[in-house]
Amino acid sequence: MELRLGPELAGIALAVLILINGATYLLFLFDKRRAIANEWRASERLLLFYAFIGGWFGAKLAQRRFRHKTRKEPFRTRLNQIPVLWLLSAAATWWLTRG
């Protein structure tokens, strides 16, 4: 079984990826500003969730640009593990669905 995306579906997938990365970037910015102001902040669970569902690139860009959560453990490790989980999931899916 081969998975092929038509041009329309590929365009939608790309748009969704751009939106989730933009939202994740803005969430990190929001959290950084709230941290500076010593106000209520987004939970680490929420930040990691957004990164996991596709916003990892936006999260890493914001983390570096704003110097936000760069030393905080275990958050930093968990954020860096997300692409590994994606690759393992893709490999497992390929393995289980190959003919």
Secondary structure, DSSP 8 states (H G I E B T S, - for coil): ------HHHHHHHHHHHHHHHHHHHHHHHHHHHHHHTT-----HHHHHHHIIIIIHHHHHHHHHHHT-SSS-TTHHHHHHHHHHHHHHHHHHHHHHH--
